[in-house]
């Protein structure tokens, strides 16, 4: 069963949209959606996970000689997580990343 959000779409669609633009749409939907806890969980998790991964890719890219190669591997891992999170949000699941997912869950549901 899907529920509507404050912007009028089903919560699964808005949860997928939280991941669509990596951390930027997570932050956007964190400010837009005030009521739906499922969407807020995915918005917080998207913002936190992809902000950290963006910073890691940026910092690793500065390592001489092999930094760009390592940054590519982390970038491909980010794309895998991106697709996985969007698929799980579409299914209506709360896939929690070990540390960040717990923080997001506690922030929204308690």
KEPANU-83673 format. One record per residue: residue in one letter; chain; x negated, y, z of N, C-alpha, C in turn. Coordinates in pm, 1 decimal. Atoms other than C-alpha are relative to their C-alpha. Last residue first. Layout:
BEGIN
<kefi:a | keba:A | n_xx:X | n_yy:Y | n_zz:Z | ca_xx:X | ca_yy:Y | ca_zz:Z | c_xx:X | c_yy:Y | c_zz:Z>
...
This chain:
BEGIN
<kefi:x | keba:A | n_xx:-1.2 | n_yy:-14.7 | n_zz:-146.8 | ca_xx:-1205.9 | ca_yy:878.6 | ca_zz:1710.5 | c_xx:-2.9 | c_yy:142.5 | c_zz:41.8>
<kefi:x | keba:A | n_xx:-102.6 | n_yy:79.0 | n_zz:-69.7 | ca_xx:-1115.0 | ca_yy:773.9 | ca_zz:1356.1 | c_xx:-2.5 | c_yy:13.1 | c_zz:150.7>
<kefi:x | keba:A | n_xx:-135.3 | n_yy:-11.4 | n_zz:53.5 | ca_xx:-1292.3 | ca_yy:1035.6 | ca_zz:1145.3 | c_xx:103.4 | c_yy:-65.1 | c_zz:90.8>
<kefi:x | keba:A | n_xx:-37.9 | n_yy:-140.2 | n_zz:16.4 | ca_xx:-1618.9 | ca_yy:1100.1 | ca_zz:1327.8 | c_xx:145.6 | c_yy:12.6 | c_zz:-41.8>
<kefi:x | keba:A | n_xx:-23.4 | n_yy:-58.4 | n_zz:-132.8 | ca_xx:-1650.1 | ca_yy:739.9 | ca_zz:1448.6 | c_xx:45.6 | c_yy:144.8 | c_zz:-10.4>
<kefi:x | keba:A | n_xx:-118.6 | n_yy:63.6 | n_zz:-56.8 | ca_xx:-1606.2 | ca_yy:606.1 | ca_zz:1095.2 | c_xx:33.5 | c_yy:60.3 | c_zz:135.6>
<kefi:x | keba:A | n_xx:-116.9 | n_yy:-52.0 | n_zz:71.7 | ca_xx:-1855.3 | ca_yy:853.7 | ca_zz:948.0 | c_xx:128.7 | c_yy:-56.5 | c_zz:58.9>
<kefi:x | keba:A | n_xx:-13.5 | n_yy:-141.7 | n_zz:-37.4 | ca_xx:-2116.7 | ca_yy:770.5 | ca_zz:1213.3 | c_xx:124.8 | c_yy:59.0 | c_zz:-65.1>
<kefi:x | keba:A | n_xx:-49.4 | n_yy:-2.2 | n_zz:-138.1 | ca_xx:-2057.0 | ca_yy:397.6 | ca_zz:1164.6 | c_xx:18.9 | c_yy:143.5 | c_zz:47.9>
<kefi:x | keba:A | n_xx:-140.3 | n_yy:40.3 | n_zz:-0.4 | ca_xx:-2088.5 | ca_yy:433.5 | ca_zz:790.5 | c_xx:60.1 | c_yy:1.4 | c_zz:138.4>
<kefi:x | keba:A | n_xx:-79.2 | n_yy:-114.1 | n_zz:44.8 | ca_xx:-2413.5 | ca_yy:627.4 | ca_zz:828.0 | c_xx:149.0 | c_yy:-33.4 | c_zz:0.7>
<kefi:x | keba:A | n_xx:5.1 | n_yy:-107.6 | n_zz:-98.5 | ca_xx:-2582.6 | ca_yy:357.3 | ca_zz:1034.5 | c_xx:95.4 | c_yy:113.0 | c_zz:-37.8>
<kefi:x | keba:A | n_xx:26.7 | n_yy:32.4 | n_zz:-140.1 | ca_xx:-2502.2 | ca_yy:29.6 | ca_zz:856.3 | c_xx:-0.7 | c_yy:116.6 | c_zz:99.2>
<kefi:x | keba:A | n_xx:145.7 | n_yy:10.1 | n_zz:-1.2 | ca_xx:-2335.5 | ca_yy:158.9 | ca_zz:536.8 | c_xx:-39.6 | c_yy:-14.8 | c_zz:146.6>
<kefi:x | keba:A | n_xx:80.5 | n_yy:-87.9 | n_zz:-84.0 | ca_xx:-1965.1 | ca_yy:95.2 | ca_zz:583.1 | c_xx:-147.9 | c_yy:-30.7 | c_zz:-16.7>
<kefi:x | keba:A | n_xx:134.1 | n_yy:57.6 | n_zz:-2.4 | ca_xx:-1744.8 | ca_yy:-42.7 | ca_zz:307.8 | c_xx:-90.5 | c_yy:95.2 | c_zz:75.5>
<kefi:x | keba:A | n_xx:93.2 | n_yy:-91.7 | n_zz:-65.0 | ca_xx:-1399.1 | ca_yy:82.6 | ca_zz:398.1 | c_xx:-134.7 | c_yy:-69.2 | c_zz:13.2>
<kefi:x | keba:A | n_xx:85.8 | n_yy:51.7 | n_zz:-106.0 | ca_xx:-1184.8 | ca_yy:-103.9 | ca_zz:148.3 | c_xx:-85.5 | c_yy:111.6 | c_zz:58.2>
<kefi:x | keba:A | n_xx:-59.2 | n_yy:-36.5 | n_zz:-128.8 | ca_xx:-892.4 | ca_yy:25.7 | ca_zz:-54.4 | c_xx:-80.9 | c_yy:-46.4 | c_zz:117.9>
<kefi:x | keba:A | n_xx:-70.0 | n_yy:115.7 | n_zz:-57.3 | ca_xx:-983.5 | ca_yy:-156.4 | ca_zz:-377.1 | c_xx:65.3 | c_yy:31.2 | c_zz:133.7>
<kefi:x | keba:A | n_xx:-114.2 | n_yy:26.5 | n_zz:87.1 | ca_xx:-1069.9 | ca_yy:175.4 | ca_zz:-544.9 | c_xx:83.8 | c_yy:-115.9 | c_zz:54.4>
<kefi:x | keba:A | n_xx:-100.6 | n_yy:-101.5 | n_zz:-32.9 | ca_xx:-1292.6 | ca_yy:260.4 | ca_zz:-249.0 | c_xx:125.7 | c_yy:-19.9 | c_zz:-83.6>
<kefi:x | keba:A | n_xx:-59.3 | n_yy:36.2 | n_zz:-128.9 | ca_xx:-1476.8 | ca_yy:-70.8 | ca_zz:-297.1 | c_xx:105.1 | c_yy:102.3 | c_zz:44.4>
<kefi:x | keba:A | n_xx:-81.2 | n_yy:120.6 | n_zz:15.8 | ca_xx:-1532.6 | ca_yy:-3.3 | ca_zz:-666.3 | c_xx:70.2 | c_yy:-36.8 | c_zz:130.5>
<kefi:x | keba:A | n_xx:-120.8 | n_yy:-37.4 | n_zz:73.5 | ca_xx:-1648.8 | ca_yy:354.0 | ca_zz:-603.2 | c_xx:91.8 | c_yy:-120.8 | c_zz:-18.9>
<kefi:x | keba:A | n_xx:-88.8 | n_yy:-78.3 | n_zz:-86.2 | ca_xx:-1887.1 | ca_yy:240.8 | ca_zz:-330.2 | c_xx:128.1 | c_yy:38.7 | c_zz:-72.0>
<kefi:x | keba:A | n_xx:-55.9 | n_yy:87.5 | n_zz:-103.0 | ca_xx:-2035.6 | ca_yy:-31.3 | ca_zz:-550.4 | c_xx:98.1 | c_yy:74.6 | c_zz:89.3>
<kefi:x | keba:A | n_xx:-100.1 | n_yy:86.2 | n_zz:63.7 | ca_xx:-2083.0 | ca_yy:201.1 | ca_zz:-849.0 | c_xx:67.9 | c_yy:-91.2 | c_zz:102.0>
<kefi:x | keba:A | n_xx:-106.9 | n_yy:-85.8 | n_zz:50.2 | ca_xx:-2259.1 | ca_yy:464.6 | ca_zz:-638.0 | c_xx:112.4 | c_yy:-84.3 | c_zz:-60.2>
<kefi:x | keba:A | n_xx:-85.2 | n_yy:-33.8 | n_zz:-114.6 | ca_xx:-2464.4 | ca_yy:203.7 | ca_zz:-454.0 | c_xx:120.1 | c_yy:82.4 | c_zz:-42.7>
<kefi:x | keba:A | n_xx:-65.1 | n_yy:123.6 | n_zz:-41.8 | ca_xx:-2594.2 | ca_yy:69.8 | ca_zz:-787.2 | c_xx:93.4 | c_yy:26.6 | c_zz:118.1>
<kefi:x | keba:A | n_xx:-106.7 | n_yy:26.5 | n_zz:95.8 | ca_xx:-2661.6 | ca_yy:424.1 | ca_zz:-908.8 | c_xx:75.4 | c_yy:-128.7 | c_zz:31.9>
<kefi:x | keba:A | n_xx:-107.9 | n_yy:-95.6 | n_zz:-26.1 | ca_xx:-2855.3 | ca_yy:498.3 | ca_zz:-591.2 | c_xx:116.8 | c_yy:-22.2 | c_zz:-95.3>
<kefi:x | keba:A | n_xx:-68.2 | n_yy:49.9 | n_zz:-120.0 | ca_xx:-3061.9 | ca_yy:181.4 | ca_zz:-637.1 | c_xx:117.4 | c_yy:91.1 | c_zz:35.1>
<kefi:x | keba:A | n_xx:-81.7 | n_yy:112.6 | n_zz:45.7 | ca_xx:-3143.3 | ca_yy:302.3 | ca_zz:-989.1 | c_xx:75.5 | c_yy:-64.6 | c_zz:115.8>
<kefi:x | keba:A | n_xx:-111.1 | n_yy:-52.8 | n_zz:78.8 | ca_xx:-3257.9 | ca_yy:633.8 | ca_zz:-843.4 | c_xx:90.9 | c_yy:-109.9 | c_zz:-52.6>
<kefi:x | keba:A | n_xx:-97.3 | n_yy:-49.5 | n_zz:-98.7 | ca_xx:-3468.8 | ca_yy:459.0 | ca_zz:-579.0 | c_xx:121.5 | c_yy:57.9 | c_zz:-72.9>
<kefi:x | keba:A | n_xx:-57.7 | n_yy:116.5 | n_zz:-68.3 | ca_xx:-3639.8 | ca_yy:264.1 | ca_zz:-857.1 | c_xx:103.8 | c_yy:41.9 | c_zz:103.3>
<kefi:x | keba:A | n_xx:-91.5 | n_yy:67.1 | n_zz:92.1 | ca_xx:-3686.2 | ca_yy:580.4 | ca_zz:-1064.3 | c_xx:65.8 | c_yy:-121.4 | c_zz:64.6>
<kefi:x | keba:A | n_xx:-122.7 | n_yy:-78.7 | n_zz:1.5 | ca_xx:-3833.8 | ca_yy:764.6 | ca_zz:-764.8 | c_xx:102.2 | c_yy:-60.8 | c_zz:-96.3>
<kefi:x | keba:A | n_xx:-75.2 | n_yy:33.9 | n_zz:-121.1 | ca_xx:-4087.5 | ca_yy:483.5 | ca_zz:-726.5 | c_xx:131.8 | c_yy:76.0 | c_zz:6.3>
<kefi:x | keba:A | n_xx:-45.4 | n_yy:137.5 | n_zz:16.3 | ca_xx:-4195.7 | ca_yy:529.7 | ca_zz:-1087.7 | c_xx:82.5 | c_yy:-44.6 | c_zz:121.1>
<kefi:x | keba:A | n_xx:-110.5 | n_yy:0.3 | n_zz:95.3 | ca_xx:-4209.8 | ca_yy:909.3 | ca_zz:-1056.9 | c_xx:55.5 | c_yy:-140.5 | c_zz:-19.8>
<kefi:x | keba:A | n_xx:-121.0 | n_yy:-56.4 | n_zz:-58.1 | ca_xx:-4415.6 | ca_yy:882.1 | ca_zz:-741.7 | c_xx:118.7 | c_yy:-4.8 | c_zz:-93.7>
<kefi:x | keba:A | n_xx:-106.3 | n_yy:100.7 | n_zz:0.0 | ca_xx:-4673.5 | ca_yy:647.2 | ca_zz:-888.5 | c_xx:132.5 | c_yy:53.0 | c_zz:51.3>
<kefi:x | keba:A | n_xx:20.4 | n_yy:120.0 | n_zz:81.7 | ca_xx:-4946.4 | ca_yy:890.3 | ca_zz:-999.4 | c_xx:118.7 | c_yy:-95.6 | c_zz:-2.0>
<kefi:x | keba:A | n_xx:80.6 | n_yy:7.3 | n_zz:123.5 | ca_xx:-4917.8 | ca_yy:1157.9 | ca_zz:-729.3 | c_xx:-5.2 | c_yy:-141.6 | c_zz:-58.9>
<kefi:x | keba:A | n_xx:117.4 | n_yy:83.3 | n_zz:-27.1 | ca_xx:-4627.2 | ca_yy:1151.1 | ca_zz:-482.5 | c_xx:-80.9 | c_yy:-13.5 | c_zz:-129.5>
<kefi:x | keba:A | n_xx:119.7 | n_yy:-83.3 | n_zz:-15.4 | ca_xx:-4397.0 | ca_yy:1443.4 | ca_zz:-565.4 | c_xx:-126.2 | c_yy:-80.3 | c_zz:30.2>
<kefi:x | keba:A | n_xx:43.1 | n_yy:-47.0 | n_zz:130.8 | ca_xx:-4120.6 | ca_yy:1219.3 | ca_zz:-700.8 | c_xx:-125.7 | c_yy:85.4 | c_zz:6.2>
<kefi:x | keba:A | n_xx:82.7 | n_yy:105.6 | n_zz:58.6 | ca_xx:-4101.0 | ca_yy:1050.4 | ca_zz:-361.1 | c_xx:-53.7 | c_yy:43.6 | c_zz:-136.3>
<kefi:x | keba:A | n_xx:128.9 | n_yy:6.1 | n_zz:-69.8 | ca_xx:-3979.4 | ca_yy:1376.3 | ca_zz:-207.1 | c_xx:-93.3 | c_yy:-105.5 | c_zz:-59.2>
<kefi:x | keba:A | n_xx:74.8 | n_yy:-123.1 | n_zz:22.2 | ca_xx:-3704.6 | ca_yy:1436.9 | ca_zz:-465.2 | c_xx:-138.3 | c_yy:-6.3 | c_zz:64.7>
<kefi:x | keba:A | n_xx:44.9 | n_yy:0.2 | n_zz:139.8 | ca_xx:-3589.5 | ca_yy:1075.2 | ca_zz:-464.3 | c_xx:-84.2 | c_yy:123.5 | c_zz:-27.7>
<kefi:x | keba:A | n_xx:104.5 | n_yy:101.9 | n_zz:13.4 | ca_xx:-3578.7 | ca_yy:1074.1 | ca_zz:-82.0 | c_xx:-54.5 | c_yy:-2.3 | c_zz:-143.2>
<kefi:x | keba:A | n_xx:122.9 | n_yy:-51.3 | n_zz:-62.5 | ca_xx:-3387.7 | ca_yy:1404.9 | ca_zz:-69.5 | c_xx:-114.9 | c_yy:-99.3 | c_zz:-15.1>
<kefi:x | keba:A | n_xx:49.0 | n_yy:-108.7 | n_zz:85.3 | ca_xx:-3130.1 | ca_yy:1276.9 | ca_zz:-317.4 | c_xx:-130.8 | c_yy:56.4 | c_zz:55.1>
<kefi:x | keba:A | n_xx:64.6 | n_yy:59.9 | n_zz:116.9 | ca_xx:-3097.1 | ca_yy:951.7 | ca_zz:-122.0 | c_xx:-53.7 | c_yy:105.4 | c_zz:-96.8>
<kefi:x | keba:A | n_xx:124.5 | n_yy:63.3 | n_zz:-42.9 | ca_xx:-3031.4 | ca_yy:1142.4 | ca_zz:201.0 | c_xx:-73.1 | c_yy:-60.4 | c_zz:-119.2>
<kefi:x | keba:A | n_xx:92.3 | n_yy:-108.4 | n_zz:-34.2 | ca_xx:-2774.1 | ca_yy:1367.3 | ca_zz:37.6 | c_xx:-135.4 | c_yy:-56.1 | c_zz:40.8>
<kefi:x | keba:A | n_xx:61.7 | n_yy:-51.5 | n_zz:121.6 | ca_xx:-2622.5 | ca_yy:1059.8 | ca_zz:-128.1 | c_xx:-83.8 | c_yy:125.7 | c_zz:23.1>
<kefi:x | keba:A | n_xx:84.7 | n_yy:97.8 | n_zz:69.7 | ca_xx:-2562.0 | ca_yy:871.5 | ca_zz:192.8 | c_xx:-72.3 | c_yy:64.4 | c_zz:-117.3>
<kefi:x | keba:A | n_xx:118.3 | n_yy:35.5 | n_zz:-78.8 | ca_xx:-2437.0 | ca_yy:1166.6 | ca_zz:398.8 | c_xx:-93.8 | c_yy:-93.3 | c_zz:-76.4>
<kefi:x | keba:A | n_xx:86.6 | n_yy:-115.9 | n_zz:-21.2 | ca_xx:-2202.0 | ca_yy:1321.6 | ca_zz:143.8 | c_xx:-128.4 | c_yy:-40.1 | c_zz:71.5>
<kefi:x | keba:A | n_xx:59.2 | n_yy:-39.1 | n_zz:127.4 | ca_xx:-2057.9 | ca_yy:989.6 | ca_zz:31.2 | c_xx:-97.9 | c_yy:115.2 | c_zz:18.4>
<kefi:x | keba:A | n_xx:100.4 | n_yy:99.9 | n_zz:35.0 | ca_xx:-2004.5 | ca_yy:869.5 | ca_zz:388.2 | c_xx:-69.2 | c_yy:34.9 | c_zz:-131.8>
<kefi:x | keba:A | n_xx:115.2 | n_yy:-14.6 | n_zz:-90.0 | ca_xx:-1832.2 | ca_yy:1192.9 | ca_zz:484.3 | c_xx:-109.4 | c_yy:-98.5 | c_zz:-36.4>
<kefi:x | keba:A | n_xx:64.3 | n_yy:-127.9 | n_zz:29.0 | ca_xx:-1603.9 | ca_yy:1188.4 | ca_zz:179.2 | c_xx:-124.3 | c_yy:19.1 | c_zz:86.5>
<kefi:x | keba:A | n_xx:78.7 | n_yy:14.8 | n_zz:121.8 | ca_xx:-1528.9 | ca_yy:817.8 | ca_zz:218.0 | c_xx:-71.4 | c_yy:129.2 | c_zz:-37.4>
<kefi:x | keba:A | n_xx:108.6 | n_yy:95.3 | n_zz:-24.6 | ca_xx:-1421.8 | ca_yy:862.9 | ca_zz:578.8 | c_xx:-88.3 | c_yy:-12.3 | c_zz:-122.9>
<kefi:x | keba:A | n_xx:103.1 | n_yy:-71.3 | n_zz:-76.9 | ca_xx:-1222.3 | ca_yy:1176.6 | ca_zz:491.8 | c_xx:-117.5 | c_yy:-91.1 | c_zz:32.4>
<kefi:x | keba:A | n_xx:73.1 | n_yy:-87.5 | n_zz:92.4 | ca_xx:-1034.9 | ca_yy:985.5 | ca_zz:221.3 | c_xx:-110.8 | c_yy:73.0 | c_zz:73.8>
<kefi:x | keba:A | n_xx:70.4 | n_yy:87.1 | n_zz:94.9 | ca_xx:-933.5 | ca_yy:707.5 | ca_zz:460.6 | c_xx:-85.3 | c_yy:83.3 | c_zz:-95.2>
<kefi:x | keba:A | n_xx:123.8 | n_yy:46.7 | n_zz:-62.9 | ca_xx:-848.8 | ca_yy:962.0 | ca_zz:731.8 | c_xx:-81.9 | c_yy:-90.1 | c_zz:-92.4>
<kefi:x | keba:A | n_xx:17.9 | n_yy:141.7 | n_zz:28.3 | ca_xx:-590.7 | ca_yy:1146.4 | ca_zz:521.1 | c_xx:-135.6 | c_yy:-48.0 | c_zz:50.8>
<kefi:x | keba:A | n_xx:-88.3 | n_yy:93.4 | n_zz:-69.5 | ca_xx:-504.0 | ca_yy:1478.7 | ca_zz:684.1 | c_xx:-37.2 | c_yy:-147.5 | c_zz:-15.3>
<kefi:x | keba:A | n_xx:2.4 | n_yy:-18.1 | n_zz:-145.2 | ca_xx:-759.0 | ca_yy:1750.3 | ca_zz:603.9 | c_xx:74.0 | c_yy:-109.9 | c_zz:75.1>
<kefi:x | keba:A | n_xx:-90.8 | n_yy:96.1 | n_zz:-64.3 | ca_xx:-851.4 | ca_yy:1680.6 | ca_zz:242.8 | c_xx:-13.4 | c_yy:10.8 | c_zz:152.1>
<kefi:x | keba:A | n_xx:-133.4 | n_yy:-3.7 | n_zz:60.4 | ca_xx:-1001.3 | ca_yy:1985.5 | ca_zz:69.9 | c_xx:98.4 | c_yy:-87.6 | c_zz:76.3>
<kefi:x | keba:A | n_xx:-67.0 | n_yy:-126.4 | n_zz:-27.1 | ca_xx:-1304.7 | ca_yy:2050.7 | ca_zz:291.9 | c_xx:143.8 | c_yy:2.6 | c_zz:-51.5>
<kefi:x | keba:A | n_xx:1.1 | n_yy:-14.6 | n_zz:-145.6 | ca_xx:-1426.6 | ca_yy:1690.0 | ca_zz:305.7 | c_xx:70.9 | c_yy:129.8 | c_zz:39.5>
<kefi:x | keba:A | n_xx:-120.9 | n_yy:63.7 | n_zz:-52.5 | ca_xx:-1316.6 | ca_yy:1658.2 | ca_zz:-55.5 | c_xx:2.7 | c_yy:-1.2 | c_zz:152.7>
<kefi:x | keba:A | n_xx:-120.2 | n_yy:-67.7 | n_zz:49.4 | ca_xx:-1576.5 | ca_yy:1914.9 | ca_zz:-164.0 | c_xx:126.1 | c_yy:-61.1 | c_zz:61.5>
<kefi:x | keba:A | n_xx:-14.1 | n_yy:-124.5 | n_zz:-76.7 | ca_xx:-1852.9 | ca_yy:1771.4 | ca_zz:56.1 | c_xx:127.7 | c_yy:72.6 | c_zz:-41.0>
<kefi:x | keba:A | n_xx:-25.4 | n_yy:38.7 | n_zz:-139.0 | ca_xx:-1803.2 | ca_yy:1425.3 | ca_zz:-92.5 | c_xx:21.6 | c_yy:122.3 | c_zz:87.4>
<kefi:x | keba:A | n_xx:-144.1 | n_yy:21.5 | n_zz:-11.3 | ca_xx:-1773.2 | ca_yy:1580.8 | ca_zz:-437.5 | c_xx:37.6 | c_yy:-51.1 | c_zz:138.7>
<kefi:x | keba:A | n_xx:-72.3 | n_yy:-126.5 | n_zz:20.8 | ca_xx:-2121.6 | ca_yy:1726.9 | ca_zz:-401.1 | c_xx:151.6 | c_yy:-18.3 | c_zz:10.9>
<kefi:x | keba:A | n_xx:-27.4 | n_yy:-68.9 | n_zz:-126.4 | ca_xx:-2277.3 | ca_yy:1416.6 | ca_zz:-242.9 | c_xx:83.1 | c_yy:126.2 | c_zz:-18.5>
<kefi:x | keba:A | n_xx:97.4 | n_yy:27.9 | n_zz:-106.7 | ca_xx:-2246.2 | ca_yy:1192.7 | ca_zz:-551.8 | c_xx:34.4 | c_yy:83.1 | c_zz:123.1>
<kefi:x | keba:A | n_xx:107.2 | n_yy:-98.7 | n_zz:16.8 | ca_xx:-2017.9 | ca_yy:1355.2 | ca_zz:-810.4 | c_xx:-106.6 | c_yy:-11.5 | c_zz:106.9>
<kefi:x | keba:A | n_xx:24.2 | n_yy:-26.2 | n_zz:141.3 | ca_xx:-1786.6 | ca_yy:1055.3 | ca_zz:-845.9 | c_xx:-116.4 | c_yy:96.3 | c_zz:-23.8>
<kefi:x | keba:A | n_xx:130.7 | n_yy:52.1 | n_zz:41.0 | ca_xx:-1817.1 | ca_yy:936.2 | ca_zz:-485.7 | c_xx:-39.4 | c_yy:43.1 | c_zz:-141.0>
<kefi:x | keba:A | n_xx:100.1 | n_yy:-44.4 | n_zz:-98.5 | ca_xx:-1535.4 | ca_yy:1144.4 | ca_zz:-336.8 | c_xx:-140.6 | c_yy:-43.6 | c_zz:-40.6>
<kefi:x | keba:A | n_xx:47.7 | n_yy:-132.3 | n_zz:39.9 | ca_xx:-1340.0 | ca_yy:1086.4 | ca_zz:-660.0 | c_xx:-102.3 | c_yy:56.9 | c_zz:98.7>
<kefi:x | keba:A | n_xx:93.6 | n_yy:20.8 | n_zz:111.2 | ca_xx:-1316.9 | ca_yy:718.3 | ca_zz:-570.5 | c_xx:-58.1 | c_yy:133.3 | c_zz:-44.5>
<kefi:x | keba:A | n_xx:120.2 | n_yy:59.9 | n_zz:-58.4 | ca_xx:-1162.0 | ca_yy:813.1 | ca_zz:-234.8 | c_xx:-104.4 | c_yy:-28.4 | c_zz:-107.5>
<kefi:x | keba:A | n_xx:76.7 | n_yy:-109.1 | n_zz:-60.4 | ca_xx:-921.5 | ca_yy:1046.2 | ca_zz:-417.8 | c_xx:-126.6 | c_yy:-53.9 | c_zz:66.0>
<kefi:x | keba:A | n_xx:54.8 | n_yy:-82.1 | n_zz:108.1 | ca_xx:-805.5 | ca_yy:760.5 | ca_zz:-639.6 | c_xx:-86.3 | c_yy:111.8 | c_zz:56.9>
<kefi:x | keba:A | n_xx:107.3 | n_yy:76.2 | n_zz:65.6 | ca_xx:-764.5 | ca_yy:522.9 | ca_zz:-346.5 | c_xx:-65.9 | c_yy:82.3 | c_zz:-110.3>
<kefi:x | keba:A | n_xx:124.6 | n_yy:-9.3 | n_zz:-76.6 | ca_xx:-571.0 | ca_yy:785.6 | ca_zz:-145.9 | c_xx:-114.5 | c_yy:-77.2 | c_zz:-64.1>
<kefi:x | keba:A | n_xx:14.4 | n_yy:113.8 | n_zz:-90.4 | ca_xx:-304.3 | ca_yy:823.1 | ca_zz:-411.9 | c_xx:-135.7 | c_yy:5.2 | c_zz:68.3>
<kefi:x | keba:A | n_xx:40.3 | n_yy:126.8 | n_zz:61.4 | ca_xx:-286.0 | ca_yy:1172.3 | ca_zz:-557.6 | c_xx:0.7 | c_yy:-111.5 | c_zz:103.4>
<kefi:x | keba:A | n_xx:-105.1 | n_yy:63.9 | n_zz:77.6 | ca_xx:-84.9 | ca_yy:1471.6 | ca_zz:-431.5 | c_xx:-35.3 | c_yy:-130.8 | c_zz:-68.1>
<kefi:x | keba:A | n_xx:3.8 | n_yy:-54.5 | n_zz:135.9 | ca_xx:-356.3 | ca_yy:1709.6 | ca_zz:-311.0 | c_xx:95.5 | c_yy:-73.1 | c_zz:-94.4>
<kefi:x | keba:A | n_xx:-50.7 | n_yy:-137.1 | n_zz:0.5 | ca_xx:-267.6 | ca_yy:1649.3 | ca_zz:55.6 | c_xx:-6.2 | c_yy:63.1 | c_zz:-139.3>
<kefi:x | keba:A | n_xx:89.5 | n_yy:-92.6 | n_zz:-67.9 | ca_xx:-308.8 | ca_yy:1276.6 | ca_zz:6.2 | c_xx:58.8 | c_yy:140.4 | c_zz:-7.9>
<kefi:x | keba:A | n_xx:31.1 | n_yy:-124.6 | n_zz:69.7 | ca_xx:-52.0 | ca_yy:1014.2 | ca_zz:-79.2 | c_xx:-94.6 | c_yy:84.0 | c_zz:85.1>
<kefi:x | keba:A | n_xx:-64.7 | n_yy:-118.2 | n_zz:-54.6 | ca_xx:-61.1 | ca_yy:665.8 | ca_zz:66.7 | c_xx:-43.3 | c_yy:122.1 | c_zz:-79.1>
<kefi:x | keba:A | n_xx:79.2 | n_yy:-122.2 | n_zz:6.5 | ca_xx:-140.6 | ca_yy:336.5 | ca_zz:-95.2 | c_xx:82.5 | c_yy:116.8 | c_zz:50.6>
<kefi:x | keba:A | n_xx:-84.4 | n_yy:-117.2 | n_zz:0.0 | ca_xx:0.0 | ca_yy:0.0 | ca_zz:0.0 | c_xx:-89.2 | c_yy:123.9 | c_zz:0.0>
